[in-house]
Amino acid sequence: MGSMVGGEAKFLLRSTVEEIEAEAVLARMLLAREHQLQEVIIESDSKSVFNVIINRHSKGSWRIFPITAAIRSLATHLSNIRWTWTSRSSNQAAHFAAKLANLRVSTCRWAATPPPSLLMVLSLDGLPCPPITGD
């Protein structure tokens, strides 16, 4: 079983939901690089973004092309990456973090222990709370 290594909630002003979803995947990839992880599972409820990332022949919307190109580039540095689509109802932690970001003016970032307001949602998503870091 994996563990959560951190998270981030930030306010983004974008034109489409697809751009925001792609930015969220990119942020997870950057977090993996920051923690020097080699094996990661990236979850999202955005089938359209995953389809563009996984299918190299699909460029998708021009708005997300530079973001997905950056994601693909970061993915080449990982030894094992699993892209997992999850339903929106199963991805409540991500949506709660998005709501948290909308309430803040600045970025909210945590290394190991998420904000108390997010702990209950994470536990409902099946993650140990507070998150257990791998040693």
Beta strands, then each sheet from edge to edge (+ up, - down):
strand 1: 7-9
strand 2: 39-44
strand 3: 80-85
strand 4: 108-110
sheet 1: 1+ 4-
sheet 2: 2+ 3+
end
